[in-house]
Every structure is written in structure tokens, then in C-alpha cells.
Amino acid sequence: MLGPKSPDANVCWCLSYRIPSRLNNELRGPARGDYVAELCRTDPPPGVLAYDGDEPAGWAAVAPRSATSFARSRKIPHVDDLPVWSLWCIRVRPGHRKKGVSHALIAGAVEFARAQGAPVIEAYPLDSGGDKVNVTMAYAGIRKNFERAGFTHAADTTSVLAGHPRVLMRLDLR
């Protein structure tokens, strides 16, 4: 679900925001998948999956912000000192898009964070203003989908992805 089509690829595996930059650059090819497999054996696991029957249809990365690079980000502000959780990646597999999977993933990530005791969950989606977003770069999510899930705008950021500004959206879980 998380890996690129080629197991030798040196791209994401949803590690870019989860691990230090140096380690992210050092993990090459199959080592990235091995690292993710180890993460999946930890508690709490690194995110949530959505299924269509028995088939994995989507993935959302969610973890304490303190365990991500967002903890040190100069572009995405800290709103307060609460131990928030971050939801930063939503991927829906081809063949499952336009069926509400991203909405189910957001809801699942919220419930997962709540079950782990998170007081607040944040996301950093694109504010596309209704413009179409390239599916590869839409991993951060779209503002309107988070609004539908009850998140509210908490702050602007200086982060830009695919030509669109990212905003900080929050949902209080207390």
C-alpha cells in the first residue's frame, strides 16, 4: 500500500516527514520498505488503512507531531504547547478514488489519534481554492475535506506544495 511501483525506488514510503532528513536520504531501495515494515510492528503503528472488502484501498499517516519533522518545521507553526498528533499523508489507490476513501481515512485517523489519547489532531492540507490538484501531490489532503470532517483553520503556513499554500487545520479531540 505504501510502496512505489518499483521496490528499488528511493522515494517516500511515507518516511519523508517521519524520520530525520539524513536517514531519509540514506535509506535506499528495498531498505525503505524494510524500515516501514519495522515501523508497522511498533506500537502505535504508523497510520491507518482503509479497505474495500479485503483489498487495501488507502493509507493515512498519523503520529504525534513530536515524532515527525513537523515538530521542527519553520514553515508550519505551532499553535500551542498541546501534545498534538499530525495527519500528513492520505493516499488512495487507483481504482478506489472518487469513492469517499479519503474521507474514511481522515475519520479513521481521527479515531486512531483519539484512542491513543491525543488531545488535538492537526493536518496541513492544500488550500487549492477549488482548483484541481495533481494526484501525486494531493497526499497532504485538501482543505475542504478536512473542513467536512470538522477540522477548523488554525493558522496559515509558509509551506507551499504543488503551487498551493498549505494551511494548518485542527480538530480538538477532548
Long-range contacts (C-beta under 8 A, 24 or more apart in sequence): 1-49, 1-56, 1-58, 1-59, 1-91, 1-93, 2-36, 2-59, 2-91, 3-32, 3-33, 3-36, 7-33, 14-46, 14-47, 14-59, 14-61, 14-89, 14-91, 16-69, 17-61, 17-68, 17-69, 17-70, 17-86, 17-88, 17-89, 18-46, 18-61, 18-63, 18-67, 18-68, 18-69, 20-69, 21-69, 44-112, 44-116, 47-89, 47-109, 47-112, 48-105, 48-108, 48-109, 48-112, 49-108, 50-92, 50-101, 50-104, 50-105, 50-108, 52-96, 52-99, 52-101, 56-93, 57-92, 57-93, 57-96, 57-99, 57-101, 58-90, 58-91, 58-92, 58-93, 58-96, 58-101, 58-102, 58-104, 58-105, 59-89, 59-90, 59-91, 59-105, 60-87, 60-89, 60-90, 60-91, 60-105, 60-106, 60-108, 60-109, 61-87, 61-88, 61-89, 62-86, 62-87, 62-88, 62-109, 62-112, 62-113, 62-121, 64-118, 65-122, 70-122, 70-124, 73-159, 74-158, 75-157, 75-158, 75-159, 75-166, 76-124, 76-157, 76-159, 76-166, 76-168, 77-155, 77-157, 77-168, 79-122, 79-154, 79-155, 79-168, 79-170, 82-119, 82-120, 83-118, 83-119, 84-118, 84-119, 84-120, 84-121, 84-122, 84-170, 85-113, 85-116, 85-118, 85-120, 85-121, 85-122, 86-121, 86-122, 86-123, 86-124, 87-113, 87-121, 87-122, 87-123, 87-141, 88-123, 88-124, 88-140, 89-139, 89-140, 90-138, 90-139, 90-140, 90-141, 91-139, 97-135, 102-141, 102-145, 103-145, 103-148, 103-149, 106-141, 106-145, 106-146, 106-149, 107-149, 110-149, 110-171, 110-173, 113-173, 114-173, 118-173, 119-172, 119-173, 119-174, 120-170, 120-171, 120-172, 120-173, 120-174, 121-151, 121-170, 121-171, 121-173, 122-154, 122-168, 122-169, 122-170, 122-171, 123-151, 123-168, 123-169, 123-170, 124-157, 124-159, 124-166, 124-167, 124-168, 124-169, 125-166, 125-167, 125-169, 126-161, 126-162, 126-164, 126-165, 126-166, 127-164, 127-165, 127-166, 127-167, 128-164, 129-164, 131-164, 133-162, 133-164, 134-162, 137-161, 137-162, 138-162, 140-166, 143-167, 143-169
